[in-house]
Amino acid sequence: MEPSEIEQNVNKIKELLKSEDFDVVNTGLELLQELDAIEVYEELLEGCGVNEEGELVNENQEISDYMVCFFSSMSDLQTAKLIKTDLTKLDLDSSFFGSSSHMRLTNIDALKYFPKIESLQLGYCRLLTNIDVLSHLKNLKSLSLHNCHSLLNLNGISTLYHLDYLDLAKCRSLRNLDALQNLKNLFKNNDETLYLTDCGSLENLNGISSLSHIKGIDLWNCKSLISVDGLANLTNLNYLNLEGCYNINVIPDGYTMKEEDNESVELEAEELKSYLQKIRDHISSK
């Protein structure tokens, strides 16, 4: 392929990938696969790599960070191989390109080719419905899924036993946390809060009932939450926010949990201990 032809095709692909229309983006990807030319991949991945901290480098910012990963997963170029083997930290949350292309991602399947990733930020992937591909990332320790509004389940991380940090704030389609029940190391090595803020479809907390290392949980505005029984045995818990949880089955003493009362319900110290005991008593009385 002549240099001028390579440049023309690369520029066309880049323009197509900038579109907010899925069909147009797919046209760009189909063109890339049709060409299947090393020279095209070389141009698309120019200025890309991994730094000493294991973070993705995308100097030109002409394609999104996820597309860098996608192209690397399809190529045998040395640059692509190094990205696949050396990448340990990927932040798609702050990977703004055009009108924030990561917000339009409907799948992240290319990530299965990056098994060494330890830290992954997928915030604002608002169209993502599942994260099954993450089951391949056995080294994952930190995962942020905040504002993944369409995410339906967490099945993809159910066997990621090294996972130590998780952010689920505003995962508004999640109904339960059952996939977390065997992740015994979650929050073991840090004092961070488990953010379930504004998870408006969440109905129960059974999935975290055995995660004894959790020290803080923020359930602000979880309006569909009914059963809090899963909190009963979290003996290291020292902070709990229940503001806006109007339908819970066990109400803390001194609160009405009624929307019209607009209460701030942040429990700590003895007040929290008393509430956890009340939950245990409730379970015993069944």
C-alpha positions, 0 to 999 in steps of 0.5 A: 500500500502506497504511503499516500493511500495509508495516510488517506485510510488512516485519516478516514478511520479516525474520522469515522471513529469520532462519530456518535453513530454506532453504525458509522463507528462500525464502518470504520472498524470494518474498514480497518479489518478489511485493509488488515495492513500492518502499516495502518495499525502502525499509524493508528498506534503511533505515540501509544505505549505503556509508561514505567508506572504501567499506565497507557500512553496515548500521546496524540489523543486522536483515538480513544484509549479504549480504541488503543486497546482494541487495535492492540488486541487485533495486532501483532505489532511490537507496540501492540504486544508491549501494550498487551503485556505491560499494561497494569493500569487503565483509566477509561473514566478520564479518557475523554475523546470528542464527546467522551467516546467511552460513554458510548461503549456497549462492550469492553471485550478487547480487555480480555487480552490484557491479563496483567491489568491491576487497576481499572476505571470504567466510570461513566460507561453508561451503556455497558450492561455486563462486565463478563469479560473482566473474568479474564483479569485475574490480577485485578485489585481495584475497579471503579464502575461508578455511573455505569447506569445500565450495568445489570450484574457483577457476574464477571468479577465473581472470581476475582479474588485479588480485588481489594477496592470497588466503586459501584456508585450510581450503578442504577440498574443493579438489583443485587450484589450476589456476585461479591459473596466470595470476594473475601479480600474486598477492602481488606487492605484499605479503609475506603468506603464501599460506594453504593450511592444512588443504586436505585434498583438495589433490593438487598445486601445479601451479597456482602454479608460475609465481607467482614473487612468492609469498614464503610458503606454509603447507601445514599438514595437506594430507594428500592433497598428493602433488606439490610440483613446482609449488614448484620455480621459486618463487625468492622463497619464503622460508617453507614449512610442510609439517607434516602433508603425509605423502604428498609426492613429495619429502621435505626432508632431515632429515625423515621426513614420517611421521605418528607422528614428529609433526614440525614442518616449517617451512623457511626460508633455506638449508634451504628453498633446498636443498629447492627444489633437491631438487625441481628435481633430482627433476623433471630426473630424470624 
